[in-house]
Amino acid sequence: MLWLYQGNGRGGWLGRIQAGNGWNGMTSIVGAGDMNGDGRNDVLARDGSGALWLYQGNGRGGWLGRTQAGNGWNAMTAVVGPGDMNSDGRNDVLARDTAGVLWLYRATAAAAGWHA
C-alpha cells in the first residue's frame, strides 16, 4: 500500500490516507510537484524494469491516471524532483547515474515529456 501523510501546516500531521495498492513493485517514488501544469502535485515512480511513470494527482490524495515518462531509469541510482531548475515554469527532474553523473531532465509542456 501507499500512504499519503497530510501535513497540518504547523509541523505536524493530520493523519494518513491510503493513496493506492501495489506500490511494492516500485523501486523509487518521488514527489515531483506539479508535472502536468494542472495545479495539483504529481508523483514519479520507477518500476522494477526501469520504466518511469507519472502519476497525475487528483488533489484529494488519489490519482487521475498514469503516463509512462520513459524507460531505462533503472540506470539511475537516485531520482529527485527539485522543482523548476531552469525558470521555465515547469518542474524538472534530477537523476544520478551509476557513474555518479548528475542529469537534469527539463520538463516540457506535455505531461511526462522531456527536452532533449
Biopython code that builds the backbone (N, CA, C, O; Angstrom):
import numpy as np
from Bio.PDB.StructureBuilder import StructureBuilder

atoms = [
    (1, "MET", "N", (0.835, -1.178, 0.000)),
    (1, "MET", "CA", (0.000, 0.000, 0.000)),
    (1, "MET", "C", (0.883, 1.246, 0.000)),
    (1, "MET", "O", (2.026, 1.225, 0.457)),
    (2, "LEU", "N", (0.325, 2.315, -0.520)),
    (2, "LEU", "CA", (0.971, 3.619, -0.482)),
    (2, "LEU", "C", (0.107, 4.530, 0.371)),
    (2, "LEU", "O", (-1.105, 4.619, 0.177)),
    (3, "TRP", "N", (0.751, 5.213, 1.326)),
    (3, "TRP", "CA", (0.039, 6.090, 2.241)),
    (3, "TRP", "C", (0.453, 7.532, 2.018)),
    (3, "TRP", "O", (1.634, 7.821, 1.825)),
    (4, "LEU", "N", (-0.502, 8.429, 2.043)),
    (4, "LEU", "CA", (-0.272, 9.862, 1.994)),
    (4, "LEU", "C", (-0.446, 10.400, 3.407)),
    (4, "LEU", "O", (-1.512, 10.261, 4.006)),
    (5, "TYR", "N", (0.610, 11.015, 3.936)),
    (5, "TYR", "CA", (0.552, 11.644, 5.248)),
    (5, "TYR", "C", (0.355, 13.138, 5.037)),
    (5, "TYR", "O", (1.241, 13.820, 4.521)),
    (6, "GLN", "N", (-0.801, 13.644, 5.433)),
    (6, "GLN", "CA", (-1.141, 15.046, 5.225)),
    (6, "GLN", "C", (-0.561, 15.905, 6.349)),
    (6, "GLN", "O", (-0.709, 15.588, 7.530)),
    (7, "GLY", "N", (0.099, 16.993, 5.964)),
    (7, "GLY", "CA", (0.617, 17.935, 6.953)),
    (7, "GLY", "C", (-0.483, 18.833, 7.482)),
    (7, "GLY", "O", (-1.476, 19.086, 6.800)),
    (8, "ASN", "N", (-0.299, 19.316, 8.711)),
    (8, "ASN", "CA", (-1.301, 20.207, 9.310)),
    (8, "ASN", "C", (-0.928, 21.677, 9.178)),
    (8, "ASN", "O", (-1.656, 22.542, 9.665)),
    (9, "GLY", "N", (0.208, 21.979, 8.520)),
    (9, "GLY", "CA", (0.639, 23.352, 8.345)),
    (9, "GLY", "C", (1.369, 23.932, 9.550)),
    (9, "GLY", "O", (1.783, 25.091, 9.532)),
    (10, "ARG", "N", (1.526, 23.125, 10.596)),
    (10, "ARG", "CA", (2.205, 23.578, 11.812)),
    (10, "ARG", "C", (3.336, 22.625, 12.205)),
    (10, "ARG", "O", (3.765, 22.611, 13.359)),
    (11, "GLY", "N", (3.817, 21.835, 11.250)),
    (11, "GLY", "CA", (4.902, 20.900, 11.522)),
    (11, "GLY", "C", (4.448, 19.547, 12.024)),
    (11, "GLY", "O", (5.275, 18.739, 12.446)),
    (12, "GLY", "N", (3.160, 19.283, 11.988)),
    (12, "GLY", "CA", (2.617, 18.001, 12.443)),
    (12, "GLY", "C", (1.796, 17.344, 11.343)),
    (12, "GLY", "O", (1.854, 17.742, 10.179)),
    (13, "TRP", "N", (1.038, 16.340, 11.730)),
    (13, "TRP", "CA", (0.283, 15.527, 10.767)),
    (13, "TRP", "C", (-1.195, 15.509, 11.093)),
    (13, "TRP", "O", (-1.584, 15.526, 12.260)),
    (14, "LEU", "N", (-2.013, 15.474, 10.060)),
    (14, "LEU", "CA", (-3.457, 15.333, 10.210)),
    (14, "LEU", "C", (-3.864, 13.872, 10.262)),
    (14, "LEU", "O", (-4.876, 13.531, 10.874)),
    (15, "GLY", "N", (-3.118, 13.040, 9.651)),
    (15, "GLY", "CA", (-3.472, 11.631, 9.542)),
    (15, "GLY", "C", (-3.030, 11.122, 8.195)),
    (15, "GLY", "O", (-2.408, 11.847, 7.419)),
    (16, "ARG", "N", (-3.343, 9.904, 7.922)),
    (16, "ARG", "CA", (-2.919, 9.325, 6.652)),
    (16, "ARG", "C", (-4.124, 8.881, 5.842)),
    (16, "ARG", "O", (-5.184, 8.551, 6.375)),
    (17, "ILE", "N", (-3.917, 8.888, 4.528)),
    (17, "ILE", "CA", (-4.922, 8.447, 3.561)),
    (17, "ILE", "C", (-4.270, 7.392, 2.693)),
    (17, "ILE", "O", (-3.143, 7.572, 2.232)),
    (18, "GLN", "N", (-4.973, 6.291, 2.467)),
    (18, "GLN", "CA", (-4.436, 5.278, 1.547)),
    (18, "GLN", "C", (-4.514, 5.830, 0.134)),
    (18, "GLN", "O", (-5.592, 6.170, -0.353)),
    (19, "ALA", "N", (-3.354, 5.915, -0.523)),
    (19, "ALA", "CA", (-3.275, 6.502, -1.857)),
    (19, "ALA", "C", (-3.166, 5.447, -2.950)),
    (19, "ALA", "O", (-3.129, 5.790, -4.132)),
    (20, "GLY", "N", (-3.116, 4.175, -2.578)),
    (20, "GLY", "CA", (-3.071, 3.145, -3.602)),
    (20, "GLY", "C", (-2.545, 1.828, -3.088)),
    (20, "GLY", "O", (-2.020, 1.738, -1.978)),
    (21, "ASN", "N", (-2.693, 0.803, -3.913)),
    (21, "ASN", "CA", (-2.187, -0.544, -3.642)),
    (21, "ASN", "C", (-1.204, -0.929, -4.728)),
    (21, "ASN", "O", (-1.196, -0.326, -5.801)),
    (22, "GLY", "N", (-0.380, -1.922, -4.463)),
    (22, "GLY", "CA", (0.522, -2.464, -5.477)),
    (22, "GLY", "C", (1.791, -1.670, -5.693)),
    (22, "GLY", "O", (2.501, -1.915, -6.668)),
    (23, "TRP", "N", (2.100, -0.739, -4.830)),
    (23, "TRP", "CA", (3.272, 0.113, -4.989)),
    (23, "TRP", "C", (4.557, -0.585, -4.561)),
    (23, "TRP", "O", (5.638, -0.024, -4.737)),
    (24, "ASN", "N", (4.471, -1.799, -4.001)),
    (24, "ASN", "CA", (5.681, -2.502, -3.586)),
    (24, "ASN", "C", (6.532, -2.916, -4.779)),
    (24, "ASN", "O", (7.681, -3.314, -4.588)),
    (25, "GLY", "N", (6.021, -2.839, -5.986)),
    (25, "GLY", "CA", (6.790, -3.128, -7.195)),
    (25, "GLY", "C", (7.620, -1.946, -7.679)),
    (25, "GLY", "O", (8.375, -2.068, -8.643)),
    (26, "MET", "N", (7.482, -0.808, -7.015)),
    (26, "MET", "CA", (8.229, 0.388, -7.404)),
    (26, "MET", "C", (9.550, 0.435, -6.640)),
    (26, "MET", "O", (9.599, 0.168, -5.439)),
    (27, "THR", "N", (10.627, 0.782, -7.362)),
    (27, "THR", "CA", (11.953, 0.872, -6.746)),
    (27, "THR", "C", (12.289, 2.291, -6.329)),
    (27, "THR", "O", (13.261, 2.503, -5.604)),
    (28, "SER", "N", (11.514, 3.260, -6.765)),
    (28, "SER", "CA", (11.705, 4.659, -6.380)),
    (28, "SER", "C", (10.372, 5.380, -6.525)),
    (28, "SER", "O", (9.651, 5.187, -7.504)),
    (29, "ILE", "N", (10.053, 6.217, -5.532)),
    (29, "ILE", "CA", (8.845, 7.041, -5.572)),
    (29, "ILE", "C", (9.270, 8.457, -5.220)),
    (29, "ILE", "O", (9.892, 8.683, -4.182)),
    (30, "VAL", "N", (8.932, 9.422, -6.092)),
    (30, "VAL", "CA", (9.413, 10.797, -5.941)),
    (30, "VAL", "C", (8.242, 11.765, -5.992)),
    (30, "VAL", "O", (7.448, 11.737, -6.932)),
    (31, "GLY", "N", (8.134, 12.621, -4.979)),
    (31, "GLY", "CA", (7.190, 13.731, -5.034)),
    (31, "GLY", "C", (7.778, 14.795, -5.953)),
    (31, "GLY", "O", (8.715, 15.498, -5.573)),
    (32, "ALA", "N", (7.244, 14.912, -7.137)),
    (32, "ALA", "CA", (7.857, 15.746, -8.170)),
    (32, "ALA", "C", (7.187, 17.103, -8.331)),
    (32, "ALA", "O", (7.597, 17.891, -9.183)),
    (33, "GLY", "N", (6.166, 17.393, -7.530)),
    (33, "GLY", "CA", (5.430, 18.637, -7.715)),
    (33, "GLY", "C", (4.451, 18.517, -8.867)),
    (33, "GLY", "O", (4.110, 17.409, -9.283)),
    (34, "ASP", "N", (4.005, 19.630, -9.377)),
    (34, "ASP", "CA", (3.032, 19.665, -10.473)),
    (34, "ASP", "C", (3.756, 19.489, -11.802)),
    (34, "ASP", "O", (4.305, 20.450, -12.340)),
    (35, "MET", "N", (3.759, 18.283, -12.330)),
    (35, "MET", "CA", (4.476, 17.989, -13.573)),
    (35, "MET", "C", (3.642, 18.264, -14.820)),
    (35, "MET", "O", (4.205, 18.464, -15.896)),
    (36, "ASN", "N", (2.321, 18.280, -14.702)),
    (36, "ASN", "CA", (1.489, 18.429, -15.898)),
    (36, "ASN", "C", (0.776, 19.766, -15.983)),
    (36, "ASN", "O", (-0.036, 19.970, -16.885)),
    (37, "GLY", "N", (1.063, 20.690, -15.056)),
    (37, "GLY", "CA", (0.521, 22.036, -15.142)),
    (37, "GLY", "C", (-0.932, 22.198, -14.766)),
    (37, "GLY", "O", (-1.547, 23.203, -15.124)),
    (38, "ASP", "N", (-1.514, 21.224, -14.043)),
    (38, "ASP", "CA", (-2.922, 21.341, -13.666)),
    (38, "ASP", "C", (-3.127, 21.904, -12.260)),
    (38, "ASP", "O", (-4.259, 21.981, -11.783)),
    (39, "GLY", "N", (-2.031, 22.300, -11.590)),
    (39, "GLY", "CA", (-2.131, 22.875, -10.262)),
    (39, "GLY", "C", (-2.170, 21.859, -9.138)),
    (39, "GLY", "O", (-2.320, 22.230, -7.974)),
    (40, "ARG", "N", (-2.035, 20.574, -9.469)),
    (40, "ARG", "CA", (-2.045, 19.513, -8.447)),
    (40, "ARG", "C", (-0.699, 18.801, -8.467)),
    (40, "ARG", "O", (-0.107, 18.599, -9.527)),
    (41, "ASN", "N", (-0.225, 18.424, -7.291)),
    (41, "ASN", "CA", (1.047, 17.725, -7.208)),
    (41, "ASN", "C", (0.934, 16.305, -7.747)),
    (41, "ASN", "O", (-0.082, 15.633, -7.571)),
    (42, "ASP", "N", (1.986, 15.873, -8.398)),
    (42, "ASP", "CA", (2.059, 14.562, -9.020)),
    (42, "ASP", "C", (3.200, 13.765, -8.400)),
    (42, "ASP", "O", (3.975, 14.287, -7.598)),
    (43, "VAL", "N", (3.290, 12.498, -8.781)),
    (43, "VAL", "CA", (4.326, 11.602, -8.281)),
    (43, "VAL", "C", (4.963, 10.881, -9.459)),
    (43, "VAL", "O", (4.273, 10.459, -10.388)),
    (44, "LEU", "N", (6.281, 10.743, -9.414)),
    (44, "LEU", "CA", (7.005, 9.901, -10.358)),
    (44, "LEU", "C", (7.387, 8.619, -9.641)),
    (44, "LEU", "O", (7.823, 8.662, -8.490)),
    (45, "ALA", "N", (7.230, 7.477, -10.301)),
    (45, "ALA", "CA", (7.599, 6.191, -9.716)),
    (45, "ALA", "C", (8.304, 5.348, -10.766)),
    (45, "ALA", "O", (7.885, 5.291, -11.922)),
    (46, "ARG", "N", (9.387, 4.693, -10.343)),
    (46, "ARG", "CA", (10.146, 3.796, -11.226)),
    (46, "ARG", "C", (9.822, 2.366, -10.833)),
    (46, "ARG", "O", (9.885, 2.005, -9.658)),
    (47, "ASP", "N", (9.472, 1.550, -11.830)),
    (47, "ASP", "CA", (9.189, 0.147, -11.534)),
    (47, "ASP", "C", (10.456, -0.700, -11.677)),
    (47, "ASP", "O", (11.509, -0.187, -12.054)),
    (48, "GLY", "N", (10.354, -1.974, -11.380)),
    (48, "GLY", "CA", (11.496, -2.879, -11.386)),
    (48, "GLY", "C", (12.147, -3.065, -12.733)),
    (48, "GLY", "O", (13.312, -3.457, -12.798)),
    (49, "SER", "N", (11.432, -2.797, -13.816)),
    (49, "SER", "CA", (12.009, -2.939, -15.162)),
    (49, "SER", "C", (12.736, -1.669, -15.609)),
    (49, "SER", "O", (13.386, -1.665, -16.654)),
    (50, "GLY", "N", (12.629, -0.585, -14.819)),
    (50, "GLY", "CA", (13.265, 0.684, -15.174)),
    (50, "GLY", "C", (12.343, 1.671, -15.850)),
    (50, "GLY", "O", (12.785, 2.754, -16.234)),
    (51, "ALA", "N", (11.058, 1.330, -16.010)),
    (51, "ALA", "CA", (10.098, 2.279, -16.580)),
    (51, "ALA", "C", (9.769, 3.348, -15.535)),
    (51, "ALA", "O", (9.572, 3.040, -14.360)),
    (52, "LEU", "N", (9.714, 4.601, -15.976)),
    (52, "LEU", "CA", (9.349, 5.714, -15.106)),
    (52, "LEU", "C", (7.915, 6.105, -15.426)),
    (52, "LEU", "O", (7.557, 6.299, -16.588)),
    (53, "TRP", "N", (7.098, 6.219, -14.383)),
    (53, "TRP", "CA", (5.680, 6.521, -14.532)),
    (53, "TRP", "C", (5.345, 7.832, -13.843)),
    (53, "TRP", "O", (5.808, 8.095, -12.734)),
    (54, "LEU", "N", (4.541, 8.651, -14.502)),
    (54, "LEU", "CA", (3.987, 9.859, -13.914)),
    (54, "LEU", "C", (2.572, 9.538, -13.446)),
    (54, "LEU", "O", (1.712, 9.177, -14.250)),
    (55, "TYR", "N", (2.337, 9.671, -12.148)),
    (55, "TYR", "CA", (1.005, 9.512, -11.576)),
    (55, "TYR", "C", (0.456, 10.908, -11.339)),
    (55, "TYR", "O", (0.963, 11.654, -10.501)),
    (56, "GLN", "N", (-0.584, 11.253, -12.084)),
    (56, "GLN", "CA", (-1.171, 12.585, -12.002)),
    (56, "GLN", "C", (-2.112, 12.660, -10.808)),
    (56, "GLN", "O", (-3.099, 11.929, -10.730)),
    (57, "GLY", "N", (-1.787, 13.565, -9.871)),
    (57, "GLY", "CA", (-2.595, 13.705, -8.665)),
    (57, "GLY", "C", (-3.956, 14.322, -8.944)),
    (57, "GLY", "O", (-4.107, 15.150, -9.842)),
    (58, "ASN", "N", (-4.959, 13.900, -8.146)),
    (58, "ASN", "CA", (-6.307, 14.449, -8.308)),
    (58, "ASN", "C", (-6.610, 15.542, -7.285)),
    (58, "ASN", "O", (-7.716, 16.083, -7.282)),
    (59, "GLY", "N", (-5.649, 15.883, -6.413)),
    (59, "GLY", "CA", (-5.855, 16.913, -5.409)),
    (59, "GLY", "C", (-6.583, 16.440, -4.171)),
    (59, "GLY", "O", (-6.845, 17.236, -3.270)),
    (60, "ARG", "N", (-6.921, 15.142, -4.104)),
    (60, "ARG", "CA", (-7.636, 14.580, -2.958)),
    (60, "ARG", "C", (-6.917, 13.350, -2.401)),
    (60, "ARG", "O", (-7.524, 12.547, -1.692)),
    (61, "GLY", "N", (-5.622, 13.196, -2.718)),
    (61, "GLY", "CA", (-4.870, 12.049, -2.228)),
    (61, "GLY", "C", (-4.941, 10.830, -3.120)),
    (61, "GLY", "O", (-4.561, 9.735, -2.703)),
    (62, "GLY", "N", (-5.420, 10.998, -4.335)),
    (62, "GLY", "CA", (-5.526, 9.892, -5.285)),
    (62, "GLY", "C", (-4.969, 10.293, -6.635)),
    (62, "GLY", "O", (-4.254, 11.287, -6.761)),
    (63, "TRP", "N", (-5.308, 9.506, -7.644)),
    (63, "TRP", "CA", (-4.691, 9.648, -8.965)),
    (63, "TRP", "C", (-5.730, 9.774, -10.060)),
    (63, "TRP", "O", (-6.796, 9.160, -10.006)),
    (64, "LEU", "N", (-5.398, 10.585, -11.057)),
    (64, "LEU", "CA", (-6.216, 10.690, -12.265)),
    (64, "LEU", "C", (-5.844, 9.600, -13.253)),
    (64, "LEU", "O", (-6.659, 9.205, -14.087)),
    (65, "GLY", "N", (-4.640, 9.125, -13.162)),
    (65, "GLY", "CA", (-4.144, 8.101, -14.062)),
    (65, "GLY", "C", (-2.639, 8.160, -14.092)),
    (65, "GLY", "O", (-2.029, 8.969, -13.393)),
    (66, "ARG", "N", (-2.035, 7.310, -14.895)),
    (66, "ARG", "CA", (-0.580, 7.340, -15.007)),
    (66, "ARG", "C", (-0.179, 7.355, -16.467)),
    (66, "ARG", "O", (-0.897, 6.859, -17.336)),
    (67, "THR", "N", (0.992, 7.938, -16.720)),
    (67, "THR", "CA", (1.560, 8.042, -18.057)),
    (67, "THR", "C", (3.008, 7.607, -17.979)),
    (67, "THR", "O", (3.729, 8.006, -17.064)),
    (68, "GLN", "N", (3.440, 6.794, -18.928)),
    (68, "GLN", "CA", (4.841, 6.396, -18.921)),
    (68, "GLN", "C", (5.706, 7.572, -19.351)),
    (68, "GLN", "O", (5.476, 8.185, -20.394)),
    (69, "ALA", "N", (6.717, 7.879, -18.519)),
    (69, "ALA", "CA", (7.585, 9.033, -18.758)),
    (69, "ALA", "C", (8.949, 8.623, -19.291)),
    (69, "ALA", "O", (9.788, 9.486, -19.550)),
    (70, "GLY", "N", (9.189, 7.334, -19.461)),
    (70, "GLY", "CA", (10.463, 6.899, -20.011)),
    (70, "GLY", "C", (10.816, 5.487, -19.621)),
    (70, "GLY", "O", (10.149, 4.864, -18.795)),
    (71, "ASN", "N", (11.880, 4.988, -20.229)),
    (71, "ASN", "CA", (12.445, 3.665, -19.937)),
    (71, "ASN", "C", (13.919, 3.826, -19.595)),
    (71, "ASN", "O", (14.507, 4.877, -19.851)),
    (72, "GLY", "N", (14.507, 2.804, -19.025)),
    (72, "GLY", "CA", (15.931, 2.817, -18.743)),
    (72, "GLY", "C", (16.310, 3.558, -17.478)),
    (72, "GLY", "O", (17.492, 3.804, -17.237)),
    (73, "TRP", "N", (15.342, 3.914, -16.673)),
    (73, "TRP", "CA", (15.613, 4.668, -15.448)),
    (73, "TRP", "C", (16.213, 3.792, -14.355)),
    (73, "TRP", "O", (16.587, 4.303, -13.300)),
    (74, "ASN", "N", (16.314, 2.473, -14.585)),
    (74, "ASN", "CA", (16.996, 1.611, -13.623)),
    (74, "ASN", "C", (18.497, 1.870, -13.633)),
    (74, "ASN", "O", (19.202, 1.383, -12.749)),
    (75, "ALA", "N", (19.010, 2.624, -14.611)),
    (75, "ALA", "CA", (20.422, 3.029, -14.647)),
    (75, "ALA", "C", (20.688, 4.185, -13.692)),
    (75, "ALA", "O", (21.835, 4.590, -13.506)),
    (76, "MET", "N", (19.629, 4.717, -13.086)),
    (76, "MET", "CA", (19.776, 5.845, -12.167)),
    (76, "MET", "C", (19.762, 5.346, -10.729)),
    (76, "MET", "O", (18.913, 4.544, -10.341)),
    (77, "THR", "N", (20.724, 5.840, -9.941)),
    (77, "THR", "CA", (20.800, 5.456, -8.532)),
    (77, "THR", "C", (20.022, 6.402, -7.637)),
    (77, "THR", "O", (19.772, 6.085, -6.474)),
    (78, "ALA", "N", (19.640, 7.547, -8.152)),
    (78, "ALA", "CA", (18.816, 8.499, -7.403)),
    (78, "ALA", "C", (18.008, 9.335, -8.386)),
    (78, "ALA", "O", (18.498, 9.710, -9.451)),
    (79, "VAL", "N", (16.777, 9.619, -8.018)),
    (79, "VAL", "CA", (15.885, 10.468, -8.810)),
    (79, "VAL", "C", (15.197, 11.410, -7.833)),
    (79, "VAL", "O", (14.626, 10.955, -6.841)),
    (80, "VAL", "N", (15.242, 12.728, -8.096)),
    (80, "VAL", "CA", (14.594, 13.699, -7.225)),
    (80, "VAL", "C", (13.830, 14.723, -8.055)),
    (80, "VAL", "O", (14.156, 14.971, -9.216)),
    (81, "GLY", "N", (12.818, 15.307, -7.446)),
    (81, "GLY", "CA", (12.035, 16.370, -8.069)),
    (81, "GLY", "C", (12.344, 17.690, -7.395)),
    (81, "GLY", "O", (11.660, 18.052, -6.437)),
    (82, "PRO", "N", (13.355, 18.430, -7.860)),
    (82, "PRO", "CA", (13.781, 19.649, -7.186)),
    (82, "PRO", "C", (12.935, 20.882, -7.488)),
    (82, "PRO", "O", (13.174, 21.944, -6.913)),
    (83, "GLY", "N", (11.959, 20.763, -8.373)),
    (83, "GLY", "CA", (11.179, 21.929, -8.788)),
    (83, "GLY", "C", (11.667, 22.445, -10.129)),
    (83, "GLY", "O", (12.256, 21.701, -10.913)),
    (84, "ASP", "N", (11.425, 23.696, -10.382)),
    (84, "ASP", "CA", (11.767, 24.324, -11.663)),
    (84, "ASP", "C", (13.227, 24.777, -11.631)),
    (84, "ASP", "O", (13.542, 25.807, -11.034)),
    (85, "MET", "N", (14.102, 24.030, -12.257)),
    (85, "MET", "CA", (15.542, 24.313, -12.219)),
    (85, "MET", "C", (15.982, 25.351, -13.243)),
    (85, "MET", "O", (17.031, 25.970, -13.068)),
    (86, "ASN", "N", (15.207, 25.559, -14.308)),
    (86, "ASN", "CA", (15.636, 26.468, -15.373)),
    (86, "ASN", "C", (14.678, 27.639, -15.596)),
    (86, "ASN", "O", (14.728, 28.287, -16.641)),
    (87, "SER", "N", (13.823, 27.908, -14.641)),
    (87, "SER", "CA", (12.926, 29.074, -14.649)),
    (87, "SER", "C", (12.009, 29.142, -15.865)),
    (87, "SER", "O", (11.718, 30.228, -16.366)),
    (88, "ASP", "N", (11.552, 27.976, -16.344)),
    (88, "ASP", "CA", (10.613, 27.981, -17.465)),
    (88, "ASP", "C", (9.173, 27.723, -17.018)),
    (88, "ASP", "O", (8.277, 27.598, -17.852)),
    (89, "GLY", "N", (8.953, 27.643, -15.709)),
    (89, "GLY", "CA", (7.610, 27.425, -15.195)),
    (89, "GLY", "C", (7.207, 25.970, -15.090)),
    (89, "GLY", "O", (6.062, 25.679, -14.744)),
    (90, "ARG", "N", (8.107, 25.049, -15.376)),
    (90, "ARG", "CA", (7.825, 23.602, -15.317)),
    (90, "ARG", "C", (8.755, 22.940, -14.303)),
    (90, "ARG", "O", (9.937, 23.276, -14.223)),
    (91, "ASN", "N", (8.219, 22.006, -13.538)),
    (91, "ASN", "CA", (9.051, 21.261, -12.601)),
    (91, "ASN", "C", (9.912, 20.258, -13.350)),
    (91, "ASN", "O", (9.430, 19.551, -14.235)),
    (92, "ASP", "N", (11.178, 20.202, -12.994)),
    (92, "ASP", "CA", (12.153, 19.343, -13.664)),
    (92, "ASP", "C", (12.526, 18.175, -12.750)),
    (92, "ASP", "O", (12.060, 18.079, -11.614)),
    (93, "VAL", "N", (13.377, 17.292, -13.273)),
    (93, "VAL", "CA", (13.827, 16.121, -12.526)),
    (93, "VAL", "C", (15.341, 16.048, -12.608)),
    (93, "VAL", "O", (15.927, 16.282, -13.665)),
    (94, "LEU", "N", (15.971, 15.722, -11.485)),
    (94, "LEU", "CA", (17.402, 15.436, -11.445)),
    (94, "LEU", "C", (17.576, 13.948, -11.192)),
    (94, "LEU", "O", (16.863, 13.363, -10.377)),
    (95, "ALA", "N", (18.529, 13.334, -11.895)),
    (95, "ALA", "CA", (18.819, 11.918, -11.706)),
    (95, "ALA", "C", (20.326, 11.694, -11.733)),
    (95, "ALA", "O", (21.041, 12.305, -12.526)),
    (96, "ARG", "N", (20.801, 10.809, -10.855)),
    (96, "ARG", "CA", (22.218, 10.450, -10.803)),
    (96, "ARG", "C", (22.379, 9.051, -11.366)),
    (96, "ARG", "O", (21.678, 8.127, -10.952)),
    (97, "ASP", "N", (23.318, 8.887, -12.328)),
    (97, "ASP", "CA", (23.539, 7.572, -12.908)),
    (97, "ASP", "C", (24.575, 6.787, -12.107)),
    (97, "ASP", "O", (25.123, 7.297, -11.130)),
    (98, "THR", "N", (24.841, 5.556, -12.516)),
    (98, "THR", "CA", (25.739, 4.675, -11.765)),
    (98, "THR", "C", (27.185, 5.161, -11.754)),
    (98, "THR", "O", (27.964, 4.743, -10.897)),
    (99, "ALA", "N", (27.566, 6.045, -12.699)),
    (99, "ALA", "CA", (28.918, 6.611, -12.722)),
    (99, "ALA", "C", (29.025, 7.864, -11.851)),
    (99, "ALA", "O", (30.105, 8.436, -11.708)),
    (100, "GLY", "N", (27.903, 8.283, -11.275)),
    (100, "GLY", "CA", (27.902, 9.475, -10.436)),
    (100, "GLY", "C", (27.627, 10.763, -11.176)),
    (100, "GLY", "O", (27.754, 11.844, -10.601)),
    (101, "VAL", "N", (27.251, 10.672, -12.451)),
    (101, "VAL", "CA", (26.933, 11.863, -13.245)),
    (101, "VAL", "C", (25.509, 12.299, -12.919)),
    (101, "VAL", "O", (24.594, 11.475, -12.882)),
    (102, "LEU", "N", (25.327, 13.587, -12.685)),
    (102, "LEU", "CA", (24.017, 14.153, -12.392)),
    (102, "LEU", "C", (23.408, 14.702, -13.674)),
    (102, "LEU", "O", (24.030, 15.501, -14.374)),
    (103, "TRP", "N", (22.196, 14.273, -13.976)),
    (103, "TRP", "CA", (21.495, 14.667, -15.201)),
    (103, "TRP", "C", (20.287, 15.516, -14.849)),
    (103, "TRP", "O", (19.569, 15.221, -13.893)),
    (104, "LEU", "N", (20.060, 16.579, -15.628)),
    (104, "LEU", "CA", (18.870, 17.406, -15.498)),
    (104, "LEU", "C", (17.917, 17.037, -16.624)),
    (104, "LEU", "O", (18.268, 17.122, -17.800)),
    (105, "TYR", "N", (16.717, 16.630, -16.257)),
    (105, "TYR", "CA", (15.659, 16.358, -17.226)),
    (105, "TYR", "C", (14.685, 17.520, -17.157)),
    (105, "TYR", "O", (13.900, 17.640, -16.216)),
    (106, "ARG", "N", (14.751, 18.386, -18.183)),
    (106, "ARG", "CA", (13.906, 19.579, -18.244)),
    (106, "ARG", "C", (12.537, 19.196, -18.793)),
    (106, "ARG", "O", (12.426, 18.665, -19.898)),
    (107, "ALA", "N", (11.508, 19.468, -18.015)),
    (107, "ALA", "CA", (10.154, 19.108, -18.415)),
    (107, "ALA", "C", (9.671, 19.989, -19.565)),
    (107, "ALA", "O", (10.061, 21.151, -19.686)),
    (108, "THR", "N", (8.819, 19.411, -20.402)),
    (108, "THR", "CA", (8.166, 20.147, -21.486)),
    (108, "THR", "C", (6.743, 20.487, -21.068)),
    (108, "THR", "O", (6.318, 20.160, -19.959)),
    (109, "ALA", "N", (6.021, 21.132, -21.945)),
    (109, "ALA", "CA", (4.617, 21.468, -21.665)),
    (109, "ALA", "C", (3.740, 20.215, -21.620)),
    (109, "ALA", "O", (2.687, 20.226, -20.983)),
    (110, "ALA", "N", (4.157, 19.143, -22.283)),
    (110, "ALA", "CA", (3.388, 17.899, -22.267)),
    (110, "ALA", "C", (3.699, 17.143, -20.981)),
    (110, "ALA", "O", (4.856, 17.070, -20.567)),
    (111, "ALA", "N", (2.668, 16.579, -20.345)),
    (111, "ALA", "CA", (2.902, 15.784, -19.147)),
    (111, "ALA", "C", (3.844, 14.645, -19.487)),
    (111, "ALA", "O", (3.686, 13.977, -20.509)),
    (112, "ALA", "N", (4.817, 14.431, -18.630)),
    (112, "ALA", "CA", (5.788, 13.332, -18.763)),
    (112, "ALA", "C", (6.654, 13.471, -20.007)),
    (112, "ALA", "O", (7.085, 12.464, -20.569)),
    (113, "GLY", "N", (6.915, 14.688, -20.446)),
    (113, "GLY", "CA", (7.789, 14.903, -21.588)),
    (113, "GLY", "C", (9.069, 15.589, -21.149)),
    (113, "GLY", "O", (9.084, 16.303, -20.146)),
    (114, "TRP", "N", (10.137, 15.376, -21.894)),
    (114, "TRP", "CA", (11.447, 15.949, -21.557)),
    (114, "TRP", "C", (12.054, 16.629, -22.757)),
    (114, "TRP", "O", (11.912, 16.150, -23.882)),
    (115, "HIS", "N", (12.736, 17.749, -22.535)),
    (115, "HIS", "CA", (13.522, 18.389, -23.579)),
    (115, "HIS", "C", (14.780, 17.572, -23.823)),
    (115, "HIS", "O", (15.300, 16.941, -22.902)),
    (116, "ALA", "N", (15.263, 17.578, -25.035)),
    (116, "ALA", "CA", (16.495, 16.852, -25.363)),
    (116, "ALA", "C", (17.697, 17.600, -24.847)),
    (116, "ALA", "O", (18.828, 17.148, -25.024)),
]
sb = StructureBuilder()
sb.init_structure("model")
sb.init_model(0)
sb.init_chain("A")
sb.init_seg("    ")
for serial, (resi, resn, name, xyz) in enumerate(atoms, 1):
    if name == "N":
        sb.init_residue(resn, " ", resi, " ")
    sb.init_atom(name, np.array(xyz, "f"), 0.0, 1.0, " ", f" {name:<3s}", serial, name[0])
structure = sb.get_structure()
